[in-house]
Amino acid sequence: MTSATIEREVWQEQFGHLQAVLLSDIPLSEQLRMCAKQLRRGQASASIKKSPYLSRQIEEGISSLERASDGDYAGICQQFRSIVATPLEEADEEHLLVLVVKDVDSNKAPHPLLIHCTLDRRALEAQSVLRSREFINRLAERLGLKGYSEAALCSRVQGVNIINYAGYARYAVFADLVHQMDWTTSHTDGGLLFSIVADEFIKHDLPLAERMFPAEMERLRNLGVLNPETVNFLFNIFLALHDTLGHTVPYPVHHWVKRSIGSFMLDPFEELGADTQFFWMTSSERMRPLLEEVLSEAEIEALPILWLLKRVCHYTRRGIEHDSVYGNLMEDGDARTGVLFWQYFSKHGVFAREGDHFHLNRAQFASTVEGLLDDWLAVETTIPFGVEGYARALSDFYLKYRSSDDVTGRWIIPADLRASSSFA
C-alpha cells in the first residue's frame, strides 16, 4: 500500500468519525466541541502529510470550532471569508473548511459542515475577466444602468472540489447562509460552489437529458464537455455570474420591496432574473470576445445549455417520485423557476416536441433570452411603485407562464415533463 493510499484512508477515517458526530442527536455546542477534538487528533497523526498552509488552516478550524461551541462564531465567519479570498497562487492547495450553516427552515438549528478540499484554480483565474470593469459595464449597459457598485468588482466565487466532508453539503454556500454572518452581504462577501453539483448532474440529470434531448446531448458529447472536470468548471462560472451579478441589479435581492413580497412570490422570479442575466452574458455576441479570453469555443457553446438542462431536467421534477403532478413545486421556488423557463422557452420555440423527445432550437436561444430579459426588466421597473405594484406585476407574469391546476390554482409540473418521467 502506497503512502498516498494510507494518507487518503486516514483522512477518510477522520471524516467518518466527524460524520458520526454530526449525525448524532447531541446539542450543537457539544458537536462542535467533539469535532474540534477529533480534528486535533487528526492533526497529531503522523500518517497524514500536511503542508504548513493546511496545518495552519486545521489549527484555525479547531480554534473556530472551540470558540463557536461557546457561542462565539466570529472565527467561523472569518474562515469563510478567508477561503473565499484565497489568492490564486494557493487555489490548488489542499484546504480545510469549517462552517456552521443556517438551515433553510429558520425554525431548525444551524448545522456544522467540515470539508477537506482543493479549490478550482481555473475558475478563480477566469474571474479576472468576469469581474473586469469592461465585462460588468457591458452587462450594465444592456440592463439600462450606469454601472455596478465597486463591490461587484471584488466579490468572487470559489469552486470547491471536495475530497472528504462531514455534515450536509448544499450546492453552494454564500455569506448569508453562514451562521451569524450579515445576510445582506452575500453578494459582496462571495461564496463557494461545491463539486457535488457537477457530480449530481453527471450521475442523475444526464440520463434524463439524454432521453429528452438526444440530438442536443450528442452535440454536447461531440464538443467534449460532458466530463466531470469540465462540467464542474462551467458550473463554477455559472455561479460566479448568476449569484454575484445576477442578484444585485437593478434592485438587489434584499431590497425592502422584494423582502416584503414573501418568498413564495419572490423566489421563482428572483432566480429567473439571475439566470436570464447569466444566459444573456453567455450567449450575447457582445460578451463573446471577453468569454473567449477564459473559455474555449466548446465551453462557450456548452455553458448556457448545460445550466438550462439542469434547470428543466432537475429542478422542475424535484419530488416527482412522491407526487407525479405537483412534485415539490409549492415548497420549492427553484422548482417553480424551472417551470417558468420550460413554459417560456416552449412558447418561444426553443423547446419543441419531436415524437417522444424534444429538440432544442439553438438558433432561437439568444433572441429568446433577449426577449425574456426585457420581460424581466419590465417587471423590475415596477419596484419603485411599492409592494402592491410589484406583486401585481409578478402575478401577471406567473399567470402567463406558470403551469397550474385549473381547479385549485396550484402550480403543477408541465404535462410534457410529467410524461418524461417514463424516460427515467
Protein Blocks (a to p, Z undefined) as FASTA:
>chain_A
ZZklmmmmmmmmmmmmmmmmmmpmbdfklmmmmmmmmmmmmmmpmkbccdfklmmmmmmm
mmmmmmmmnopaklmmmmmmmmmmocfklmmpccddddddddfblmbccddddddddddf
klmmmmmmmmgmklmmmmmmmnopabdcfklmmgccdddddfbdcdjddfbdcfklpghi
afklmmmnopaddfklmmmmmmmmmmmmmmmmmmlmmmmmmnopacfklmmmmmmmmmmm
mmmmmmmbfbdfklfklmmnopklmmmmmmmmmmmmmmmmmmpfklmmmmmmmpcfklmm
mmmmmmmmmmmmmmmmgoklmomklmmmlmmmklmmmmmmmmmmmmnomaccehjaccdd
fklmmmmmmmmmmmmmmmmmmmmnojklmmmmmmmmmmmmmccdfklopacddfklmmmm
mmZZ
